[in-house]
């Protein structure tokens, strides 16, 4: 007895993009067609599909392609050497409509990106080309399935039951009517267009603003035509952004990083930056340097209530030369503060300077000037007013807290105590290459336990720089002024005490 087999054709509805994906077979080639009955001539009609995948991400190790003709088994392409543009070919594909899935994978099959394409028309004895741009998700199918204007079933007949991306198969002949929107396009991202944008001239003299242009994802009107979704991050797709103000910068401020992805920040302009007219930025405020709003009132500035340098208080209201002695070493050390209640000074009750620091020579509300920068700001004419008319030669040196590392070169660091810098007519003359302007004088030694200028040290003067074998590298930290107790020194025929031959420059707080 012989058995017989009857073949039946079962209608098949195409899978929509985003449904369960066929399994990838790695490096194996699966090119098996479902067995069919000899009396089904459709199997003898075949075509080819070429798939070109563009802009493949650099981390991609496998490009997986699954082509599924309607009513037939899936065809899986074997991965080849991955390039930015990689081409695959499927041959002996049954005619009709097919769905295509393209996946970018890592070596361990982790999914980087997926694009579903439907429908793909397979034409007898012809080649259909599918181009997929993985950057924009733009897909081009040639010839398009709508070229003949109808939805086809597996035998090439009109089929009104077919499910088409961004299209509807209508009666009576299965003509495709395009849709404006299809949920199978998913949420179309526009994040790639988000950007910060600067408004204003972004200078210290004006007001600037940084705006964020935020493009919302597209969830309606997503179809670009039958079988085509609109591309992501495309201005025509995404439309106008929502704009919000992220930051605003006022006078003496600018905005950095207000471009592209940011992030933006507000930056305070450095002191001295022009901010309009005769004004400049000081401590983040725009100040008129020609006519300051609140000029300081005249004050002596010296603890003993007498000045020996910058005598005219009206001309120099914020700087004073204060002569006197101090036994607590250092002018450059951090936290320099009074140690004897500000009773030092050549006219003070502690003229010998015993137990006093350099800060004790300045009155309350004043401090030892912080180097060249502060002297330049508070002494019009620089050191010119430090030595009054009629002062004897090599008789005055007013020290400041100026930092240096080597070679009597002034720097802007907050450390470094090599040499003692200041104004006066005592000490080595500073040349322009030392970068110390407006300061003019320095006590600098190349030998231990010396200040480096003979007329400043005993037996000619009271300045001492004693501190052991490395003392010639740290005069600013060890200097004191007690080398002539009583009147034990003399210079040019005159007795010299600790309180003579200068002291420090005091600046208003």
C-alpha positions as CSV (number, residue, x, y, z in Angstrom):
1,X,0.0,0.0,0.0
2,X,1.4,3.4,-1.0
3,X,0.9,6.6,1.0
4,X,0.2,9.9,-0.7
5,X,0.9,13.5,0.3
6,X,-1.3,16.4,-0.4
7,X,0.3,19.9,-0.5
8,X,-1.6,22.9,0.9
9,X,-0.8,26.6,0.5
10,X,-1.3,28.5,3.8
11,X,-1.6,32.3,3.6
12,X,1.1,34.1,5.6
13,X,1.0,37.6,7.1
14,X,4.4,39.4,7.1
15,X,6.0,40.0,10.6
16,X,6.0,43.7,11.5
17,X,9.4,45.3,12.4
18,X,10.1,44.9,16.1
19,X,8.5,41.4,16.5
20,X,10.5,38.4,17.7
21,X,13.8,38.3,15.7
22,X,15.0,35.1,14.0
23,X,18.0,33.4,15.7
24,X,21.4,34.3,14.2
25,X,23.6,31.3,13.3
26,X,27.0,32.9,13.8
27,X,29.5,31.9,11.2
28,X,27.3,29.1,9.7
29,X,25.5,29.7,6.4
30,X,21.8,28.9,6.4
31,X,20.4,28.9,2.9
32,X,17.7,26.3,3.2
33,X,14.3,26.8,1.5
34,X,11.2,25.0,2.9
35,X,10.5,21.9,0.8
36,X,7.5,22.5,-1.5
37,X,5.3,20.4,-3.7
38,X,6.3,19.9,-7.4
39,X,3.0,21.3,-8.4
40,X,3.8,24.7,-6.8
41,X,5.5,26.5,-9.7
42,X,6.3,29.6,-7.5
43,X,9.4,27.8,-6.3
44,X,10.9,27.8,-9.7
45,X,10.7,31.6,-9.8
46,X,13.7,33.1,-8.0
47,X,15.6,36.4,-7.7
48,X,18.5,37.8,-5.9
49,X,18.9,40.4,-3.1
50,X,22.0,42.5,-2.5
51,X,22.3,44.3,0.9
52,X,24.7,47.2,1.4
53,X,25.2,48.2,5.0
54,X,26.8,51.7,5.3
55,X,28.5,53.5,8.2
56,X,29.1,50.3,10.3
57,X,30.2,51.3,13.8
58,X,33.8,50.7,14.6
59,X,33.1,48.4,17.6
60,X,31.1,46.0,15.3
61,X,32.6,42.5,14.9
62,X,29.6,40.8,13.2
63,X,26.9,42.1,10.8
64,X,24.0,39.7,11.0
65,X,21.5,39.6,8.1
66,X,18.3,37.5,8.0
67,X,16.1,37.5,4.9
68,X,12.7,35.9,5.3
69,X,10.7,35.4,2.1
70,X,6.9,35.1,2.7
71,X,6.0,31.5,3.4
72,X,9.6,30.2,3.2
73,X,12.5,29.5,5.5
74,X,14.8,32.3,6.6
75,X,18.1,32.9,4.7
76,X,21.0,33.9,6.9
77,X,24.2,35.5,5.5
78,X,27.6,34.4,6.8
79,X,29.5,37.3,8.3
80,X,32.5,38.5,6.2
81,X,35.3,41.0,7.1
82,X,33.5,44.0,8.6
83,X,34.2,47.3,6.8
84,X,32.6,50.7,7.2
85,X,30.5,49.7,4.1
86,X,29.9,45.9,3.9
87,X,28.0,44.2,1.1
88,X,26.1,40.8,1.2
89,X,24.3,38.9,-1.5
90,X,21.4,36.4,-1.3
91,X,20.8,34.3,-4.4
92,X,18.0,31.8,-5.3
93,X,15.4,33.7,-3.3
94,X,11.7,32.9,-3.9
95,X,9.8,35.8,-5.5
96,X,7.3,37.9,-3.7
97,X,7.8,40.0,-0.6
98,X,10.4,39.4,2.0
99,X,11.4,40.9,5.4
100,X,15.0,41.8,6.2
101,X,16.6,42.1,9.6
102,X,20.1,43.8,10.0
103,X,21.9,43.6,13.3
104,X,25.3,45.0,14.4
105,X,26.8,42.7,17.0
106,X,29.9,42.5,19.2
107,X,32.1,39.4,19.2
108,X,30.0,37.8,22.0
109,X,26.8,38.6,20.1
110,X,25.8,41.7,22.2
111,X,23.4,43.8,20.1
112,X,24.7,47.3,19.1
113,X,21.9,48.2,16.6
114,X,19.0,46.6,14.7
115,X,17.1,47.8,11.6
116,X,14.1,46.0,10.2
117,X,13.1,46.4,6.6
118,X,9.8,45.3,5.1
119,X,8.7,44.9,2.5
120,X,11.5,43.8,0.1
121,X,10.2,42.9,-3.4
122,X,12.0,39.8,-4.8
123,X,11.6,39.8,-8.6
124,X,12.1,36.8,-10.9
125,X,15.5,36.7,-12.6
126,X,16.3,40.2,-11.3
127,X,18.3,41.8,-8.5
128,X,16.8,43.9,-5.7
129,X,19.2,46.3,-3.9
130,X,18.7,47.3,-0.2
131,X,20.9,50.1,1.2
132,X,20.9,50.6,5.0
133,X,22.6,53.6,6.5
134,X,23.3,52.6,10.2
135,X,23.9,56.2,11.2
136,X,20.5,57.6,10.2
137,X,18.5,54.4,9.8
138,X,17.6,55.5,6.3
139,X,16.7,52.6,4.1
140,X,16.5,52.6,0.3
141,X,15.0,49.6,-1.5
142,X,15.3,49.3,-5.3
143,X,13.0,48.5,-6.9
144,X,10.5,49.7,-4.3
145,X,7.6,47.4,-3.5
146,X,5.1,50.1,-4.6
147,X,6.5,50.3,-8.1
148,X,3.5,48.5,-9.5
149,X,1.1,50.1,-7.0
150,X,-0.2,46.9,-5.4
151,X,0.4,44.6,-2.5
152,X,1.4,41.1,-3.7
153,X,1.0,37.7,-2.1
154,X,3.5,34.9,-2.5
155,X,2.2,34.1,-6.0
156,X,2.3,37.6,-7.2
157,X,-1.5,38.2,-6.9
158,X,-3.0,41.2,-5.1
159,X,-3.3,40.6,-1.3
160,X,-5.4,43.0,0.8
161,X,-4.4,41.2,4.0
162,X,-0.8,42.1,3.8
163,X,0.7,44.2,6.6
164,X,3.0,47.0,5.1
165,X,5.1,49.4,7.1
166,X,3.7,53.0,6.7
167,X,1.1,51.7,4.2
168,X,-2.3,50.0,4.0
169,X,-3.3,47.5,1.3
170,X,-6.8,48.5,0.1
171,X,-9.6,47.1,-1.9
172,X,-10.4,46.1,-4.6
173,X,-7.0,45.4,-6.2
174,X,-4.7,45.6,-3.2
175,X,-3.4,49.1,-4.0
176,X,-1.1,50.5,-1.3
177,X,-2.3,53.7,0.4
178,X,0.5,55.5,2.3
179,X,0.1,56.3,6.0
180,X,1.3,59.4,7.7
181,X,2.2,57.6,10.9
182,X,3.0,54.0,11.9
183,X,3.8,52.8,15.5
184,X,6.2,50.3,14.1
185,X,8.6,53.2,13.3
186,X,9.1,53.4,17.1
187,X,10.2,56.5,18.9
188,X,12.4,58.5,16.5
189,X,15.2,60.1,18.5
190,X,16.3,63.7,18.0
191,X,18.9,63.9,20.8
192,X,21.7,64.2,18.3
193,X,20.5,67.7,17.4
194,X,20.4,69.0,21.1
195,X,23.0,71.8,21.5
196,X,23.9,74.8,23.6
197,X,23.9,78.2,21.8
198,X,25.5,81.5,22.9
199,X,23.7,84.9,22.7
200,X,25.6,88.1,23.1
201,X,29.3,89.2,22.6
202,X,30.5,87.1,25.6
203,X,32.8,89.9,26.9
204,X,33.3,91.3,30.4
205,X,31.7,94.6,29.2
206,X,28.3,93.1,28.4
207,X,25.6,90.5,29.3
208,X,25.6,87.1,27.6
209,X,23.3,84.2,27.7
210,X,23.7,80.5,27.0
211,X,20.5,78.7,25.6
212,X,19.8,75.0,25.2
213,X,18.0,74.0,22.1
214,X,16.3,70.7,23.1
215,X,14.7,68.6,20.3
216,X,11.9,66.3,21.5
217,X,11.6,62.7,20.2
218,X,9.1,62.2,17.3
219,X,6.1,60.0,18.2
220,X,3.7,61.1,15.5
221,X,3.8,61.7,11.7
222,X,6.8,59.2,11.5
223,X,6.4,57.9,8.0
224,X,8.5,59.1,5.1
225,X,6.6,56.9,2.5
226,X,5.5,53.4,2.1
227,X,7.9,51.0,3.9
228,X,10.0,54.0,5.1
229,X,10.2,55.7,8.5
230,X,11.6,59.2,8.8
231,X,15.3,59.3,9.8
232,X,16.5,60.1,13.3
233,X,18.3,63.3,14.2
234,X,17.1,65.0,11.0
235,X,16.1,68.7,11.1
236,X,13.2,68.0,8.8
237,X,12.0,65.1,11.0
238,X,12.5,66.8,14.3
239,X,11.1,70.3,13.7
240,X,11.7,73.2,16.0
241,X,13.4,72.8,19.4
242,X,12.3,73.9,22.8
243,X,14.7,76.6,23.9
244,X,15.6,77.2,27.6
245,X,18.1,79.6,29.1
246,X,20.8,77.6,30.8
247,X,23.2,80.4,32.1
248,X,23.5,84.1,32.1
249,X,26.7,86.1,32.5
250,X,26.8,89.8,33.6
251,X,29.5,92.4,33.8
252,X,32.9,90.9,34.5
253,X,31.7,87.5,33.6
254,X,31.9,85.3,30.5
255,X,30.5,81.9,29.5
256,X,32.8,79.0,28.6
257,X,31.6,75.8,26.9
258,X,28.4,77.2,25.4
259,X,28.7,75.2,22.2
260,X,27.5,71.8,21.1
261,X,27.1,69.4,23.9
262,X,28.6,71.7,26.5
263,X,28.6,71.8,29.5
264,X,28.6,75.6,29.9
265,X,30.1,77.4,32.9
266,X,30.2,81.1,34.1
267,X,33.8,82.4,34.4
268,X,34.7,85.5,36.5
269,X,36.9,87.9,34.5
270,X,40.5,88.5,35.9
271,X,41.2,91.7,37.7
272,X,42.1,94.5,35.3
273,X,39.9,93.2,32.5
274,X,38.2,96.2,30.8
275,X,34.4,96.2,31.3
276,X,33.3,99.4,29.6
277,X,34.6,103.0,29.4
278,X,37.2,103.7,32.0
279,X,36.1,100.8,34.2
280,X,37.9,97.5,34.9
281,X,37.0,94.3,36.7
282,X,38.2,94.1,40.4
283,X,37.2,91.0,42.4
284,X,34.4,90.3,39.9
285,X,32.9,93.8,40.1
286,X,33.1,96.5,37.4
287,X,34.9,99.5,39.0
288,X,35.6,103.0,37.6
289,X,39.4,103.3,38.0
290,X,39.3,107.1,37.2
291,X,36.9,108.0,39.9
292,X,36.6,105.3,42.6
293,X,33.2,105.5,44.4
294,X,34.6,105.3,47.9
295,X,38.2,106.5,48.1
296,X,40.0,105.6,51.4
297,X,40.4,108.3,53.9
298,X,44.0,109.5,54.7
299,X,45.6,107.6,57.5
300,X,49.2,107.3,58.8
301,X,49.5,103.6,58.3
302,X,52.5,103.2,60.7
303,X,52.0,101.8,64.2
304,X,54.1,104.6,65.8
305,X,51.9,107.2,64.0
306,X,54.7,108.6,61.9
307,X,55.7,107.9,58.3
308,X,59.3,107.7,57.0
309,X,58.4,106.9,53.4
310,X,55.5,108.0,51.2
311,X,55.1,111.0,53.6
312,X,52.1,112.8,52.0
313,X,49.0,110.9,53.2
314,X,46.8,112.7,50.6
315,X,49.0,111.6,47.7
316,X,49.5,108.1,49.0
317,X,46.4,107.3,51.2
318,X,46.9,103.5,51.0
319,X,50.7,102.9,51.4
320,X,53.3,104.1,54.0
321,X,57.0,103.6,54.6
322,X,57.3,102.6,58.3
323,X,60.8,102.6,59.9
324,X,61.6,100.4,62.9
325,X,63.0,97.1,64.3
326,X,61.7,93.6,64.6
327,X,63.2,90.5,66.1
328,X,60.7,87.8,65.0
329,X,62.1,86.7,61.7
330,X,60.5,86.8,58.2
331,X,58.5,89.0,55.9
332,X,57.3,86.4,53.4
333,X,56.0,83.7,55.7
334,X,52.3,82.8,55.6
335,X,50.1,84.2,58.4
336,X,52.5,87.1,59.2
337,X,50.8,88.8,62.2
338,X,51.7,91.2,65.0
339,X,53.4,89.6,68.0
340,X,54.0,92.6,70.4
341,X,50.8,94.6,70.2
342,X,51.9,97.0,67.4
343,X,54.2,99.0,69.8
344,X,57.2,98.8,67.4
345,X,58.6,101.6,65.2
346,X,61.4,104.2,65.5
347,X,59.0,106.4,67.6
348,X,57.2,103.5,69.3
349,X,57.6,102.3,72.9
350,X,59.6,99.2,71.7
351,X,62.1,100.9,69.3
352,X,64.5,97.9,69.7
353,X,61.9,95.6,68.2
354,X,62.3,92.9,70.9
355,X,59.5,90.2,70.4
356,X,58.0,92.2,67.5
357,X,57.4,91.0,64.0
358,X,57.5,93.0,60.8
359,X,53.7,93.3,61.0
360,X,54.0,95.2,64.3
361,X,55.3,98.2,62.3
362,X,51.8,98.6,60.7
363,X,48.9,100.2,62.4
364,X,45.5,98.4,62.8
365,X,43.8,98.0,59.4
366,X,47.1,97.8,57.6
367,X,49.5,95.0,56.7
368,X,53.0,94.4,55.2
369,X,52.4,95.0,51.5
370,X,52.0,91.8,49.5
371,X,54.8,92.3,46.9
372,X,55.0,94.1,43.6
373,X,51.4,93.8,42.6
374,X,49.9,95.5,45.6
375,X,52.6,98.2,45.6
376,X,51.8,99.0,41.9
377,X,48.1,99.3,42.8
378,X,48.5,101.5,45.8
379,X,51.6,103.6,45.1
380,X,51.2,106.0,42.2
381,X,54.7,106.4,40.7
382,X,55.9,103.2,42.2
383,X,58.8,103.5,44.6
384,X,59.4,107.2,43.8
385,X,57.8,108.4,47.0
386,X,59.6,105.9,49.3
387,X,62.7,108.1,50.0
388,X,61.9,111.7,51.1
389,X,64.0,114.6,49.9
390,X,67.1,115.2,52.1
391,X,67.5,111.5,53.1
392,X,71.1,110.4,53.4
393,X,72.6,107.9,50.9
394,X,72.0,104.2,51.7
395,X,69.8,105.0,54.7
396,X,66.3,103.5,53.9
397,X,65.1,100.1,52.8
398,X,61.4,99.2,53.1
399,X,60.7,95.5,52.7
400,X,57.6,93.8,51.3
401,X,56.3,90.3,51.2
402,X,57.5,89.4,47.6
403,X,58.1,85.8,46.7
404,X,61.1,84.6,44.6
405,X,62.7,81.2,44.0
406,X,66.1,82.1,42.6
407,X,68.3,84.9,41.1
408,X,66.3,87.8,42.6
409,X,63.5,87.2,40.0
410,X,60.1,88.2,41.3
411,X,57.2,85.7,40.6
412,X,53.5,85.5,41.3
413,X,53.6,82.3,43.3
414,X,52.4,82.1,46.9
415,X,55.6,80.5,48.1
416,X,59.4,81.0,47.6
417,X,61.4,83.1,50.1
418,X,64.7,83.7,48.3
419,X,65.9,87.3,48.9
420,X,64.2,90.4,50.4
421,X,62.6,92.9,48.1
422,X,61.4,96.5,48.5
423,X,61.8,100.2,47.9
424,X,64.4,102.7,49.1
425,X,68.0,103.8,48.4
426,X,69.6,100.9,50.3
427,X,70.3,97.5,48.7
428,X,71.1,96.2,45.2
429,X,69.4,98.0,42.4
430,X,66.9,95.7,40.6
431,X,67.2,95.5,36.8
432,X,64.2,95.3,34.4
433,X,64.9,91.6,33.6
434,X,64.1,90.7,37.2
435,X,60.4,91.3,36.6
436,X,60.0,93.1,39.9
437,X,58.6,96.5,38.8
438,X,57.7,98.8,40.5
439,X,60.1,97.5,43.3
440,X,63.6,98.8,43.0
441,X,65.8,97.3,45.6
442,X,66.8,93.8,47.0
443,X,68.9,92.3,49.8
444,X,70.3,89.1,48.3
445,X,73.3,87.1,49.4
446,X,75.3,84.3,47.9
447,X,76.8,83.4,51.3
448,X,75.2,81.9,54.4
449,X,74.2,84.2,57.3
450,X,74.5,87.4,55.2
451,X,71.9,89.7,53.7
452,X,74.2,90.5,50.8
453,X,74.6,94.3,51.1
454,X,77.4,95.6,53.3
455,X,75.8,98.9,54.3
456,X,72.6,97.1,55.5
457,X,74.4,94.7,57.9
458,X,76.4,95.2,61.1
459,X,78.5,97.1,61.7
460,X,76.8,99.6,59.2
461,X,73.2,98.6,59.7
462,X,70.8,96.4,61.7
463,X,69.5,94.0,58.9
464,X,70.3,90.3,59.7
465,X,69.8,87.2,57.5
466,X,71.1,84.5,59.8
467,X,69.9,80.9,59.6
468,X,72.7,78.4,58.9
469,X,74.2,76.9,55.8
470,X,71.1,77.4,53.6
471,X,70.2,80.9,54.8
472,X,71.3,82.6,51.6
473,X,68.5,80.8,49.8
474,X,65.7,81.9,52.3
475,X,66.4,85.5,53.3
476,X,62.7,86.4,53.0
477,X,61.8,83.9,55.7
478,X,64.7,84.6,58.2
479,X,65.3,88.3,57.9
480,X,65.2,90.4,61.1
481,X,66.3,93.9,62.0
482,X,68.0,93.8,65.4
483,X,71.7,93.8,64.4
484,X,72.5,97.2,66.1
485,X,71.2,97.1,69.7
486,X,71.4,100.4,71.4
487,X,73.5,102.5,69.0
488,X,76.2,99.8,68.5
489,X,76.6,100.4,64.7
490,X,77.7,103.5,62.8
491,X,77.5,104.7,59.3
492,X,78.9,107.8,57.6
493,X,80.0,109.1,61.0
494,X,76.5,108.7,62.6
495,X,75.3,106.2,65.2
496,X,72.9,103.5,64.0
497,X,70.3,101.7,66.1
498,X,68.0,98.8,65.4
499,X,65.2,101.3,64.4
500,X,67.3,103.0,61.7
501,X,67.9,102.1,58.0
502,X,64.2,101.4,57.1
503,X,61.6,98.8,58.0
504,X,58.6,97.7,55.9
505,X,56.0,99.1,53.5
506,X,52.5,99.0,55.0
507,X,49.4,98.8,52.8
508,X,45.8,99.5,53.8
509,X,43.7,96.4,54.2
